[in-house]
Amino acid sequence: MKKQVIEYAGVPVGIVVPDEDRLKFIAVKFHVHDLDEQRFRNTDEVKLAIRDLLARQNARPMHV
């Protein structure tokens, strides 16, 4: 497998690159930076992690 672009809601947010027997996520958007360099089994797992991360971020109370 070569590198692959990962999109979320139609927006490219990062890429995955092969890393031993896993895929390493490289974030290209700030809002998914917490996942940068994490390793996943497949692209579905990456997308699930992105969805969960963004859901947690949206659930946080905003400070003014």
SULZI-V176286 format. One record per helix or strand of 2 or more residues. SS is the DSSP state (@ for helix, = for strand). FROM is the first residue (numbers start at 0). TO is the last residue. If there is no record, write none. Layout:
ss={SS	SS}
from={FROM	FROM}
to={TO	TO}
This chain:
ss={=	=	=	@	=	@}
from={3	10	21	29	38	42}
to={7	18	26	34	39	58}
